């Protein structure tokens, strides 16, 4: 199944910059992506996707970025569980922090959803 996703996120941020790096904090994100999901059978699925993002910083700057991800999971009529692995972009600041592996953003997310 091929699907298109778009989204917007706003976070209430009380810090004007990151305390450890001094980089301006983010407060908004616009995202658009394309996902390809394959049903493996018995409720299991796997998929790949990519997205283009624009991040707004509290100092007024916008930063474009892109990312890709892979997902595996299980879905029933009432709930869904999946693990998503995100490949991001290289950070703007060359400082290595906890969320960057070899200066490259890589994040895993576990999601549980209930449909009612």
C-alpha distance (Angstrom), angle and dihedral (degrees) to the residues before:
residue distance angle dihedral
X1 . . .
X2 3.79 . .
X3 3.79 117.5 .
X4 3.78 137.2 175.5
X5 3.79 120.1 -142.1
X6 3.77 131.6 -167.6
X7 3.75 129.3 176.9
X8 3.76 148.6 164.4
X9 3.78 128.5 -149.5
X10 3.77 131.1 -170.2
X11 3.78 124.0 -174.4
X12 3.77 126.4 -167.8
X13 3.78 101.8 -123.8
X14 3.79 123.0 -171.1
X15 3.82 95.3 -176.9
X16 3.80 118.6 80.8
X17 3.82 90.3 -162.6
X18 3.78 139.4 12.7
X19 3.82 108.2 -87.2
X20 3.82 94.4 -138.8
X21 3.83 101.1 41.4
X22 3.81 106.3 21.0
X23 3.83 90.5 -129.6
X24 3.81 113.8 144.9
X25 3.81 112.6 -95.1
X26 3.79 121.9 -117.1
X27 3.79 124.3 -120.4
X28 3.82 106.5 171.0
X29 3.79 141.2 31.3
X30 3.80 132.4 -167.5
X31 3.78 116.5 -165.5
X32 3.79 139.3 179.2
X33 3.77 124.2 -179.0
X34 3.76 148.7 165.8
X35 3.82 123.1 -134.6
X36 3.79 130.5 -168.5
X37 3.82 114.1 -162.8
X38 3.80 126.6 -175.6
X39 3.82 122.1 -159.8
X40 3.81 107.4 -133.9
X41 3.82 95.3 -171.7
X42 3.82 137.1 -98.5
X43 3.82 89.2 52.5
X44 3.81 96.4 -56.7
X45 3.79 121.2 126.7
X46 3.81 140.8 176.7
X47 3.76 130.6 -164.9
X48 3.77 151.2 166.9
X49 3.77 130.1 -141.4
X50 3.78 146.0 170.8
X51 3.79 133.9 -157.3
X52 3.78 141.6 -168.1
X53 3.79 115.2 -142.8
X54 3.78 139.7 -171.6
X55 3.80 116.5 -159.7
X56 3.81 122.1 -160.5
X57 3.80 118.6 -148.3
X58 3.80 124.4 -153.9
X59 3.81 89.7 -114.8
X60 3.84 89.5 63.5
X61 3.82 99.7 -102.3
X62 3.81 122.7 131.2
X63 3.81 119.1 -147.6
X64 3.83 120.6 -161.9
X65 3.81 119.5 -147.1
X66 3.77 142.6 159.7
X67 3.78 134.4 -147.9
X68 3.77 141.4 178.2
X69 3.78 132.5 -152.1
X70 3.76 145.7 -172.8
X71 3.80 125.0 -145.5
X72 3.80 137.8 -167.3
X73 3.77 124.9 -178.8
X74 3.77 154.2 128.1
X75 3.79 128.4 -102.6
X76 3.80 132.4 -169.9
X77 3.81 131.5 172.5
X78 3.80 92.9 -85.9
X79 3.81 107.6 26.0
X80 3.78 143.8 26.2
X81 3.81 132.5 -160.0
X82 3.78 125.7 -173.2
X83 3.78 144.0 160.9
X84 3.80 117.1 -140.8
X85 3.80 125.3 -166.8
X86 3.82 114.5 -158.0
X87 3.79 126.7 -157.4
X88 3.77 108.4 -161.7
X89 3.74 135.8 177.7
X90 3.76 132.8 -79.0
X91 3.81 111.0 -83.7
X92 3.81 120.7 -103.0
X93 3.78 90.1 -129.9
X94 3.82 114.5 58.6
X95 3.82 89.9 -142.6
X96 3.80 110.9 117.2
X97 3.80 112.1 -131.2
X98 3.79 135.5 174.9
X99 3.82 94.0 -87.8
X100 3.80 95.1 54.5
X101 3.79 125.1 75.3
X102 3.82 111.7 -159.5
X103 3.83 87.6 -13.2
X104 3.82 90.0 -59.3
X105 3.79 124.0 110.3
X106 3.80 111.9 -118.2
X107 3.80 119.4 166.0
X108 3.80 133.3 172.6
X109 3.83 119.6 -154.8
X110 3.80 130.2 -167.1
X111 3.82 113.8 -154.9
X112 3.78 129.2 -170.0
X113 3.81 118.6 -174.4
X114 3.78 133.3 -177.7
X115 3.82 121.1 -156.6
X116 3.80 117.7 -151.2
